[in-house]
Amino acid sequence: MRPRALVTGGAGFLGSHLADALLAEGYAVVAVDNLLTGRMSNIEHLRREGNFEFLQLDINRQFECGEVNYVFHLASPASPVDYMVHGIETLKVGSLGTLHALEIAQKNHARYLLASTSECYGDPLEHPQKETYWGNVNSIGPRSVYDEAKRFSEALTMAFHRYHAVDTRIARVFNTYGPRMQVNDGRVIPNFMKQALRGEDLTVYGDGTQTRSFCYVSDEIDGLLHLAASNEHFPVNLGNPSEFTILDCAQRVIQVVGSQSQIRFGKLPQDDPKQRRPDITKANRLLGWNPKIDLDSGLRMCLDYFRDAVSSETASSLRAPL
């Protein structure tokens, strides 16, 4: 009999790719999403898949999804544009949503994986960031609705493991990009891709020397599957350790797109991390996992997706009534 997996946030960027991968591995998948930031277009290709089921519901309320063997908890607004608009909802899904997902796992004796975030490290004073680092987070700043929601999710996950013997995993996901991202979600690569494809100047906040590490989505999903199959209960960093300045990333996008765009600089947002790079020694040692796709290759691989998404957005705006 096929193992059955619940994916919360299953119509989102990562959730929909995870559903694809689980189905390819022979799982039956039930995806749940309230479509606050997820999109039906991300899973439209799965609607006639016999082993896929979609439930539109709010996991901040207790819910039923039938018997499952695995719970992958990915539900949450994940981009600054989304979680700063939906701050309360972000805190709720990190607390109530996490509680209800854990209760599903407990009830079904299912293995549970939390998609946490590198934002747990805040604006890190340790570089690169190891899982043992406790972070430097402003608990009352504008980004705290996301950072603290995920930190609470981790605490609740470990509590269910310790007090209820739930078989849990925690993935600290670093910057991930690829097809199905929303072009207006405010993250680095969608912003740069959209501006370059439109021939606009690329907006770099601050002086562009802050750093990020970008993992292509197929590598990230592979890491999640490796972690789910492991016996590790404590957090594991999943990201690409290759580090780039934001200015370098902008220039690489311009080159891949073949754009004549220039760089313009804007004010750095409050609490924006100055540097971000995962130490993935633990993932390599325990999981045998290493990302394979470098930034330039990944940008080329998702260029057609962003070109189509930008074209569709432009066509929609032209059709909009005055």
N, C-alpha and C positions, 0 to 999 in steps of 0.2 A: 504494500500500500504506500502511496506517495506520502512523504512528510508534508505537513501543511504549515505554512508560515504566515504570520500576521505582519504586515508592514504598515506602521502608522506614518502619515505623511506620504502615502503611496502615490499621490498624484504630483508630488513635488519633483524638483530636479534630481536629487540623489535617490529619493524613494522610487521613482519610476525606473531608473536605471537598475536599482537593486531588484525590483520586481522582474525585470527582463532577465537578469543574471540567475535568479532563483528558479525561474521557469526553465531556463536553459539547463540548469543542474538537475531538473526532474522534480522540483517541488510543485505543490499546489500553493497558490498565493491568494490571500485575501488582503486587499489594500483598503485602508480607511483614510479618509481625508475630508475636512470640512470645506475645502477649496477657498480658504482665506487667502493663501498664496499659491497653493497648488493649482494645476490647470488640467482640465479634461483632455486637452490636446496631447499632453504628455503620455497618456495611457490609451488613447483612442485605438492604437494599433493592437491593443490587448483585449479589446472588448469582446471579440469573438473567439478568444482563446479559452478552450474548455476548462483549463485548470486555473483560470484567473477569475476572481470575483472582486467587484468594487462596491464599497459601502460608503455613502456620503453621510458622515455623522461627526459629531463633536466629541472628541475623546475627553474633554474636560468634564463630561458626564459619564457615569458608568455605562458600559455598553457590552453587548454580546456579539461574538463573531464565530461561534462554534468552536469545536475542538481544534487546537493548534499545537504543534511541536516546537515552534520557534516564534519568538516575538522580537521584531526589529523596530525599535522606537526611534523614528526619525522625524516625527512631527514637530515642527517649530518654524516660525518665520526665521530666516537665516541671514538676510541681507540688512545692512543698516537702514536702507529706505523702508523696508517692511517692518522691522522690529521697533523702529522709533515711531512709526505711525501706530503700530499695533502693540504698544508696550504692555498693556494689561493682559492682552491675549497671550503674549509671549511668556509672561510670568505664570499665567494659568497653565499653559500647556507644559511648562517645565516643572510644575508642581502637581496640579490635579491630573493633568494628562499622563505624567510619568507614573503617578500613583495608580491610575487605572490600568495602564499598560502592565505594570508590575503585578497587579492583582490578577490580570488575565494569565500571566506567566505562572504565578503561584497556583492558581486554580487548576491549570492544565499540566503542571509539572513540566513546563516548557523551558527551553533555553532562551535567555533574554539578552539582547544586545542594545545598549544605549549609544546612539550617535551623539557624543558630547562634542566639545570644540576646543580649539587652541585658544579661544578667547578666555578660557579659564586661567590662562597665564597673564591676562591683562596686558599692560605695557611692561614687558618682562625686563627684569634686572639681571637675569641669567640668560646667557646666549651661547650655543643654541639651547632650546628648552628641553629638559629631561622630564620624565613623568614624576620624578621626585620633587620637582620645583613646585612650591605652593602658590606662586603667582603674585602679581602686583596689580590688584584690581580696585578701582574706585567704586565702592558699593553703592554710591548715591549719584553717580554721574549719569549722563544721558545714555551711555552704552550699557549701564548696569542691568537694564531690563532683560537683556540677552545673557550677559556674562553671569549674573547671579542666578538666573533661571537654570542655566546649564550646571553651575556649581551645585545648586540644590538638587538637580537631577542626579548628579553623581553621588551626593550624600545619601539620597533616598535609595538609589540602586544598591549601594554598599550596605545600607541598613536592612534591606530585604534579603540580601545575601547572608548577612550575619545573623539576623533574628529569625528568618523564615527559611533559610537554606535554599533560596532561589538561585538557580544556576546562571549567574550574571556575567556579562562582559561590558567593558567601557572603552569605546573608541574615541580618542581625541582627534577629531578631524581638522586638518589644516586646510588652507585655501584650496578649493577644488573648482575646476572649470570644465566646460564642455557643452555639448548640445543640450537643449532644453532649459538653459538658464534664461531668465527673463532679461531682455535687453535694457530694461529700465530699473533693474534691481539695485543699482548703486554700487555693485562690486567692481573691482578694478578692471578685469578683463572685459566684461560686458560693456562697461562705460567706454573703454578705449576702442573696442571693436565698433560700437555704434558710431562714435565720433569719427573714426578713421574712414568707415564705409560711407559716411555722409560727406566726407571731405572737410569736416570741421576740425578746428584745433583741439588737441587732446588736453583735457584738464588734469593737471598734476597738482595735488594739494601739498602745501609746504614747499620745500626746495627739492623734493623728489628723491632725497637720499634715504628715506625710510625704506626698509626692506620687507619683502614677502617671499614665500616659497609656494609655488603653484603646482598642484598635482592634477593630472588629467583624470577625468571621471572614471574611466575604465580601470586605471590603477587603483583609485580609491575604493571602488567597489570590490576589486580583487582583495584588497587589504581587509575590508569588512568581512568577506567570506572566510578568509584565513583566520581572522580573529574569532569568528563565530564557531569555527571548528576546533579551536584551541581549548586549553583548560585554564586560561589566565583570567583571573577575576579582577585584577587591578588595572588601572588605565594604561592604554597603549597608544602612543602617538602614531597616527597614520597620515603621512604627508610626504611631499617630495623635499629632500634636504637641500636641493639646489636653490641658492638664495640670490635674489635679484633686487636691485633698487627699483622703485616705482618708475623713475625716469628711464631706466634701461628697459623695463617692460613696455613702456609707452613707445619707445623707439623700435622695439622688436615688432610690436603690433603694426606700426606704420609700414615697416619693411614687408611684413607678410601680406598685408592688404594691398601694398603698392600705392599707398596714398601720398598726396602732397601735403598732408596735414602738418602743422607746426605744433609746438608745445606751448601752452599757457599755464600760468601758475595761479593757484587759489589759496585761500586761507586754510590751514590745517585744522580739521575738526578736533574738538576736545577729546582727550584721552585716546587719540589715534596712536596705535602702537608704533614705536620707532623702529623696531626690528622684530622679525618673526621667522623662525627657522626650527623645524623639528629635529631633535636627536632621535633617530629611528633605530638605534642600536638594539633596543628591546624587541621591536617588531622583526628585525632581521634575525635576531638570535632565537626568539621563541616561535616565530611564524614562518621563517624563511622567506620573508616578504621584502621586496625592494621595488619601487616604482620603475617602470621601464621607459616611459615616454618623456622626452625632454621638452622644454617650453616651446621652442621653435616648431618642433614636430606637432605638438598638441595644438598650437595656434593654427597651423595649416589644416589639421584634421577637422577643426570646428569652424573654419572660415565659411564654408558653404552654408552651414546652419545659421550663423549670424547674418550673412548676406541676405538669406531668405527672410529671416525674422525682421531685419531692418526694412526690407522692401515691403513686407506685409504691413508693418506699422505705418510706413509712409503712405501706402495705398489706403489704409483705414482712415488716416487723418484727412486725406483728400476727399474721401466719401462722406465724412462727418458733416451733418447739417450746420449751416451758419447760424 
